[in-house]
């Protein structure tokens, strides 16, 4: 009997006699035994998934859940949930030990890991063994609902505390004091950092020109940067150029460095710094192109017109043909157009040489070592850096003649022993459950732990 049980009386436990062989009751116990083995195997699966994820065996896919969706055929939402539970169990030894022995189902563990901590997991496990899965999930939902209410109230109090005060001191200086919301504060910090960088560049130019000036402190530089942010907001000149130009990412690179056979070579990402030649190839794969000719001293001799590497009509045809990222297991619609043979290597800009890839898999193909081919029949073939083909829907490994016997042998080899398969609920929650009282008790227990 746990503190969360709704029944006030205790009962004497006893072991019922085994059902007659061949009876429907015996069939029911066999189902429970098989289910217990499945839960114990599921625990082993979660442990292996956690190790696979930590070792990044899914490298090239967007996540371990996406790899599961591709390799095992598991629904992406269910795959994400399995990964969440796998990592949560790493910090919950009591729940882990119970599931490892087949005492508690994955459905109950999935619910409990949303709220359990090392200090509360024993009480939560006792509660789960007292009741059925529906009762456990309802208590967890109620707990989380209370947590959201508490968090919302805390956020409302924090939001209400925002303010900004400005006043002029006796010496004429303007004093600013305030509290900003997290998002407004983050935007201000980023703006001040950008202005500090501009001031630093201007100070370097002035130093090169031989101008004199005292060394400013960090606080003084921030004050100057905030002033520049205010002036630039009024004049709209912090980032010169047209509004469209402000949001473009520009990379400067020699065309020779873009070619596949080129050794070394780097590009320069405007406002950031150097990037590798392969990154330059990826960024230029689907971009506007402006050719510049430079003199030996680096000065610009000529600037050509901006052209698109992929015309708009062809981009529409490509989107209609591919319908999204073609990498196995990916379903994202927002994609780049990838040149299978890069245009810098002489590859043509035509549908037979183009394939849609999301940003993640575009990077995997360029910088990650994956390869892609468009076959004669229009199908796309991807290969892992180790040379193995990534099939669109790989088959699962073949099973033995008797899967259940092989299954039990596999668990026995891993020292999985199911002594008490999925015990019946103890009955502590057999009567109508007082969910409000149960959640209140859990919250009090969590508060004591913190």
N, C-alpha and C positions, 0 to 999 in steps of 0.2 A: 504494500500500500504506500503510495507516494503522497507528498503534500498536495499534489494537484488532483488527486482522485476525488470524485464527487460523492462517493459512497463513504458513509461514516463507520460502517461495520467492517470487520475483518472476517475472512473465511479461511478454513483449513484446506490447504492444497492437497491434492491426491493425484495419483497417476492412474488414468483410466485403463482398463484392460485392453489389450490389442484387439482390433476387429477381426472377425473370421476371415481367413484367406479367401480371395475371390469376391468378397462382398463389395458393395458400393462404398462402404466406409473405408475398407482397405484401399480402394482406388483413390479415395480422397486423401488418405495419408501419404500414398505414393506421390500424388501431385504436390503435396506440401513438401515432401522430401526433395523432389526434383526442383521445386522452386527455391528451396534453401541452397541447393548446390548452385543454382543459377545466380542467386544473390552473392554467394561467396565468390563465384567466378567473376561477377560484375565488379566486386571489390578489387580483385586481381587486375581486371581490365583497367580500372581507374588508376591504380598504382602505376601500371605500365604506361598509360596515357600521360600521366604527370611527368614521368621520366622522359618519355618521348618528346614532350613539349619543352621541358627544361633543356634538353640536348638539341632542340631545334631540328629534329628529324624531318619536320614539315617544310624546311627551308625551300623557298620558291613559291609556296602557296601563301595566301594572305594570313593564315593562322592555322593552328592545329585543328580547329573545328572545320575549316575549309578542306583540309587534308582528309579528315574523317568523312566529310560529305562526299569527297571524290573516291577515296579508296574503299570505304566500307559501305557507302550508300546510305549513311545515316542522315536524316533530315538536319539541315543546318542549325535550326533552333535547338533540336535535341542534342546535337553535337556540342554546341556552345554550353548547354546546361551540364553536360557530362564533364566538360573541361572545368567548369566552375566548381562542381562538386569535387572533382579530383583534387584540385588545389586546396579547397576548403578542408578536406579530410586530413591533409598533411599537418594541420594544426589542431586536430581533434582526435586524440588517441583513443578516447573511450568509445566514441561512435565508430571509429575505424575498427577497433577490436571486435565490436559486436557484429558489424556487417561482415567482417572477415570470417566469422564463425557461422554465418547464415542465420543470425538471430533476428535481424531487422531488415526490412526490405529497402530497396533502392528508393522507392517512392517516398517512404518516411524519411530516409536520410536526406534526400533532395530537399524536402521541406525544412528539416531541422537545420541544415547547413546555412540557411538564409539568416538565422538568428543566433545560432549556437556560438559560444566561446568556450575556451578551456575551463572556465569557472562555472559554466551553466550546463555543459553537455551531459553530465550525469543525471541531473534532474530532468532534462529534456528526454533523455533516453528512457528513464523510468516512465515518464508520461507516455512516450510513444509505445512502450510495451503494454501499457494499461489499456490503450484505446486503439481504434482503427485508423486507417490512413486519412479518411475524411475528417475525423475529429482533430488529428494532428495538424492537417493543413489549415483547418479553420482557426485553430489557436495561433498558428504562425502568422496567418493573414491578419488576425486581430492585433497581434503584437507589432507587426510591421506598420499597420495603420496607425497605431498609437505613436510609434516612432516618427512617422511622417508628420503627424499633428504636432508633436513636440518640435521637430525640426522646422516646420513652417512657422510656428510661433517664435522660435529663436530667430529665424530669418526676418520675420516682420519686425521684431524688436531691433535687430541690427540695422535694417533698412531705415527704420524711423530715427535712428541715431545719427544719420548722415547730416552734415552741415558744412558750410564754408563761410568763414568770416574774413573780411579784409578791412583794415583801417590804417590810417596814416599816423605814424608816430610823431613825437615832438620834433625829431630831427628831419622830418620830411620823408623818411623811408616808409614804404608800404609793407605792412605786416600781414601775412596770410596764415591762417590756421583753419584746419578742417578735418573732417572724416568723410571719405568717399566710399561708395559701394565697391565691392571687389572688381566688377567689370569696368567701372569708371576709373578706379585707381590704376588698374592694369593698363588702360588706354593712356592715361596720363604719364605713367612711368615709361611706356614705349615712346611716346612723343618726346619726352624730355631726353631720353637716350638718343633719339635721332637728332635732336637739336644739339646735344653735346658733341656728337660726332661731327656735325657741320662746323661747330665752333672750333673743334680741334683741328680740322682741315684748314680753316681760315687762319688759325694761329700758326700752323706750320708754314703756310705761305708767307705770312708776315715775318716770321723768323728768318725765312730764306731771303726775304727782301731786306733784312737788316734792321727791322723796326725793333725798338726797345720796349720793354714792358715788364712789370713785376710778375712773379709766379703766383697764379691764383690758387686758392685752396679748393678742395673738392666741393665744399658747400657753396663757394662763390661761383664755381662753374655751373652747378645745378641751378643757381639763381639766374645766371645769365641765360641758360638753356630754356628755363621756363619763360623768361621774357621773350626769347626768340619764338617759342611756340605761340605765344599770344600775338606777337606781331605778324607771324606768318599766317595765323588763322584769319586775321583781319585782311592781310594783303594777298593771301592765297599764293604765296611764293616759296613756301618751305621746300616743295618739290617742284622745280621748274619744269616746264613743258606742258603739252596739252593734257587734258584729263585722261585720254586714252593711253598716252605714253606713260603716265605715272604708274600704271598697274601692269606694265609689261616687264617680263624677266628677259634681260638681254645678256647674251653670251658672245664674247669675242674669241674667235679661234681661227687659226690658219686652215685653209682648205686641205692642205697636205696632212695635217694632224687628224682630220676626220677620216682619212682613208684607212681601211682595215690593215693594210700591210705596213702602215707607218709605225715606227718604233718610238715610244715616248710621246712627247707633245702634250701640251696642256691648253686649256681654255681659261678665260677669265669671265666669271659671272659678275656682272656689273653690280656694285654695291656690296658684294660678298667676298670675292677673292678667287683664287685658282680652283679649277675643277679638272678632273682627269679627262683625257681624250675620249674615253668611252662614254662618260657622262655628257660630254659635248655632242657626241654622236646621237645619244638618246634625245637630248633637248632639241637638236636640229632635225630630228627625224620627222617631226610634224610641227613646222614653225614657219613664220615668215622669214625671208632671207634678204639681206642687204649686203651687196658686195662692195668692199672698199679696197682701193689700191694705195699702198704706202710707199714712201720713199725710203732710202736706206737709213735715214736718220729717224724713221718712224712717223714722219709727218704724213698727213692724209693728202693724196694726190687727186683722188676721184672717189665719189660716192655714187653707187648705182641706185636704181629704183628698187623699192621694196616689192618683192614678189612672193607669192605663196608657193610653198613646196608641194602642196596638194590643193588643186582647184576645188571650189565649193561644190560644183556639180559631182565631181568624183567622190568627194567626202560623203555626200548624200547617198550615192550608189553603194559605197562601202558600208555605210551604216545600215542600209536596207538589206545588204547581203549577209553581214555578220550578226547584226542585231545585238551587239555587245561584245564583251571581252571573250576571245576564243580560247583562252587558256583553260585546260581541263578543270572543271569544278568551279569556275568563276562565272558569275551572272551579272556583274556590274555593267551598267549601260553607259556611264560616262567614261569615254575611252580616248586614247591617242590613236592615230593612224601610224602603224609601224611599217617602215620599208624593210622587207625581208632582206633584200640586197640594198644597202644604203646608197642614196643618190650620189654621195661623194665617191663611191666605188664604181659608178656607172650604172647603178640600178635605176630602172625606169619607174616613173610615177604612173602606174597603171594598176588596175584591180588585181591582176595576177601576181603583183609584187607587193601588195599591201594586205595588212591584217589588223583588225582592231584589238588593242590591248589596253587594259586599265593601267593607271599609273604604276601600281605595284608590280604588275607582271611585265610592263614595259621595262622597268628597272631590272627585273629578274632576267630578262632576255639580254639586256645590254651589259649591266654590271655583274649579274649573278651567274653567268656562264650557261644559262639555258639556251637552247637553239630552237629555231622554228623554221619549218619549210612549208611552202604551199605546193601540194602535189598536183599532178596533171588533172585529176578528177575534181579539183577544187577543194579537197579536204586539207586540213592543216595538221601537221605532225609536229609535236613538241618532244624534245629530248632533255632529260636531266643532265646536269654536268657530268655524271658518271657514265653517260652513254645509254641509259635505259630509256625506252620510249614511254611517254606518259599517255596511256590509253584514255579515251574519253570516259569509259566506264569499265574499269578493270574487274575481272571476276574474282570472287573470294576463293581462298585456298580450298582444294577438294577435301571432303570429310571422309572419315573411315566408314567401313561397312555398317558398323553400329556406333553412331555418333555418341550415344549416351555412355557406352562403356569407355570409349576413347576420352570422353569428357571427364569421367570419374578418374581415369588413369592420369590424365593431365593434372587434375587437382591434387591427386595423391602424390604425384611427383613433386609438387610445390608445397607439400606438407599442409594441405588444407583439410581439416577434419571437422565435419559437421556432426556434432553430437546431438544437438537438440534443434532439429530443423524447424524454423519459423514457428515458435510456440504460439499457442492461442493467446489472444489478449487476456490479461489476468483478471479482468472484470472490474477493475477499479473505476473504470469510466463506463460501466454498463448502464448506469442510470443516467437521466438527462444531465448533461454537463453544464456547469455554471461557467461559461466561457469568460465572462467579465472577471469573475473571481480568479480564474486560472491565469489570465493574462496579467492581472494585478500582482499575483504572487510571483510570476516570472519577472516582471519589471522590478519588483522589490529585490528579488534575488540578484538581478543584473546590477542594480544600483549598489548593493552591498559589495559586489565584486569590484566595481570601479572605485 
